[in-house]
């Protein structure tokens, strides 16, 4: 579910979205660089501060809010939300690593993570391919809304299944 959700905004979607909102290449690079910087800072700051279950719920709710808001934003607000997504991404990475550490065994850690990542990247490939079609038919709101909707199944399911 996570991979399926991620493909609707990853890859070419954020740069194209920002370009359509009037940003040039330099500004797009600066916005996406800020996003990556925020992801790193927030993953460092919040690692080990919350239990994984709560962090997944908080980051999932933030993910949905940011992606849905992006679907209806333009210009400067769009740039701020794309950069702000870095905060969400940093929190999501902590949750993802926490899940991986709980469901893999020490004997086959690499194999288990490889198999799990195949599912994530397979779902991402499918939704990334679909995002171009959705953007051409209905604009950027469609993939952002679908991504936020699909991700709710992931974080709600994880919150229910995980027990600390």
C-alpha positions as CSV (number, residue, x, y, z in Angstrom):
1,X,0.0,0.0,0.0
2,X,2.8,2.4,0.8
3,X,4.5,1.9,-2.5
4,X,1.3,2.2,-4.4
5,X,0.6,5.5,-2.6
6,X,4.1,6.9,-3.2
7,X,4.1,6.6,-7.0
8,X,1.4,9.2,-7.3
9,X,3.7,12.0,-6.2
10,X,7.3,10.7,-6.7
11,X,9.5,10.8,-9.6
12,X,8.5,13.4,-12.2
13,X,5.3,14.6,-10.4
14,X,6.6,17.1,-7.9
15,X,9.0,18.8,-10.4
16,X,6.2,18.9,-13.1
17,X,3.7,20.2,-10.5
18,X,6.1,23.0,-9.5
19,X,6.9,23.8,-13.1
20,X,3.2,24.1,-13.9
21,X,2.9,26.5,-11.0
22,X,5.5,28.9,-12.5
23,X,8.7,27.8,-10.9
24,X,11.9,27.7,-12.9
25,X,14.5,24.9,-12.7
26,X,16.6,26.6,-10.1
27,X,13.6,27.3,-7.8
28,X,12.4,23.7,-8.2
29,X,15.9,22.4,-7.3
30,X,15.9,24.6,-4.2
31,X,12.4,23.5,-3.1
32,X,13.2,19.8,-3.6
33,X,16.6,20.3,-1.9
34,X,14.8,21.9,1.1
35,X,12.4,18.9,1.1
36,X,15.3,16.5,1.4
37,X,17.1,18.6,4.1
38,X,13.9,18.7,6.1
39,X,13.4,15.0,5.8
40,X,16.9,14.3,7.2
41,X,16.6,16.8,10.0
42,X,13.2,15.6,11.2
43,X,14.2,11.9,10.9
44,X,17.2,12.7,13.1
45,X,15.2,14.8,15.6
46,X,12.4,12.4,16.1
47,X,14.1,9.0,16.0
48,X,13.5,7.2,19.3
49,X,11.3,10.0,20.7
50,X,8.0,8.3,19.9
51,X,6.8,4.8,19.8
52,X,6.6,3.5,16.2
53,X,2.8,2.9,16.3
54,X,2.1,6.6,17.2
55,X,4.7,7.9,14.8
56,X,3.1,6.0,12.0
57,X,-0.3,7.4,12.8
58,X,1.0,11.0,13.1
59,X,3.0,10.9,10.0
60,X,0.2,9.2,8.1
61,X,-2.3,11.9,9.1
62,X,0.3,14.6,8.1
63,X,0.9,12.8,4.8
64,X,-2.8,12.8,4.0
65,X,-3.3,16.5,5.0
66,X,-0.2,17.6,2.9
67,X,-1.1,15.6,-0.2
68,X,-4.7,16.6,-0.2
69,X,-3.8,20.2,0.4
70,X,-1.3,20.0,-2.5
71,X,-4.2,18.9,-4.8
72,X,-5.9,22.3,-4.3
73,X,-2.9,24.6,-4.0
74,X,-0.9,26.7,-6.4
75,X,2.0,29.1,-6.6
76,X,3.8,29.9,-3.3
77,X,1.6,27.7,-1.2
78,X,2.4,24.7,-3.5
79,X,6.1,25.3,-3.0
80,X,5.8,25.5,0.7
81,X,3.7,22.3,0.9
82,X,6.2,20.4,-1.3
83,X,9.1,21.5,0.9
84,X,7.0,20.7,4.0
85,X,6.5,17.2,2.7
86,X,10.1,16.7,3.7
87,X,9.0,16.8,7.4
88,X,6.4,14.1,6.6
89,X,9.0,12.1,4.7
90,X,11.4,12.2,7.6
91,X,8.8,10.9,10.0
92,X,7.7,8.3,7.5
93,X,11.2,7.0,7.2
94,X,11.4,6.4,10.9
95,X,8.1,4.5,10.9
96,X,9.1,2.5,7.8
97,X,12.5,1.5,9.4
98,X,10.7,0.6,12.7
99,X,8.3,-1.7,10.8
100,X,11.1,-3.4,8.9
101,X,13.0,-4.0,12.1
102,X,9.9,-5.6,13.7
103,X,9.0,-7.9,10.9
104,X,12.4,-9.2,9.7
105,X,14.4,-11.9,11.3
106,X,18.2,-11.6,12.1
107,X,18.9,-14.8,10.1
108,X,17.4,-13.4,6.8
109,X,17.4,-9.7,7.3
110,X,18.7,-8.8,3.9
111,X,16.5,-11.2,2.0
112,X,13.4,-10.1,4.0
113,X,14.0,-6.4,3.3
114,X,14.7,-7.2,-0.3
115,X,11.4,-9.0,-0.7
116,X,9.5,-6.2,1.1
117,X,11.1,-3.6,-1.0
118,X,10.1,-5.5,-4.2
119,X,6.5,-5.0,-3.2
120,X,7.0,-1.3,-2.3
121,X,8.8,-0.6,-5.6
122,X,6.3,-2.7,-7.6
123,X,3.4,-0.6,-6.2
124,X,5.3,2.6,-6.8
125,X,6.0,1.7,-10.4
126,X,2.3,1.0,-11.1
127,X,1.1,4.2,-9.5
128,X,3.9,6.3,-11.1
129,X,2.8,5.0,-14.5
130,X,-0.8,5.8,-13.7
131,X,0.0,9.3,-12.4
132,X,0.9,10.6,-15.9
133,X,-2.4,9.5,-17.2
134,X,-4.3,10.9,-14.3
135,X,-2.5,14.3,-14.6
136,X,-3.3,14.5,-18.3
137,X,-7.0,13.7,-17.7
138,X,-7.8,15.5,-14.4
139,X,-4.8,17.6,-13.4
140,X,-2.6,17.2,-10.3
141,X,-5.4,17.0,-7.8
142,X,-6.3,13.5,-8.9
143,X,-3.0,11.7,-8.1
144,X,-2.5,13.7,-4.9
145,X,-6.0,12.8,-3.6
146,X,-5.6,9.2,-4.6
147,X,-2.3,9.0,-2.9
148,X,-3.6,10.5,0.3
149,X,-6.6,8.1,0.2
150,X,-4.6,5.0,-0.4
151,X,-2.1,5.8,2.3
152,X,-4.8,5.9,4.9
153,X,-5.2,2.1,4.5
154,X,-1.5,1.7,5.2
155,X,-1.2,3.8,8.3
156,X,-4.5,2.8,9.8
157,X,-3.7,-0.8,9.2
158,X,-0.2,-0.5,10.7
159,X,-1.6,1.3,13.7
160,X,-4.1,-1.5,14.3
161,X,-1.7,-4.3,13.7
162,X,1.4,-3.1,15.5
163,X,1.5,-3.5,19.2
164,X,4.5,-2.2,21.1
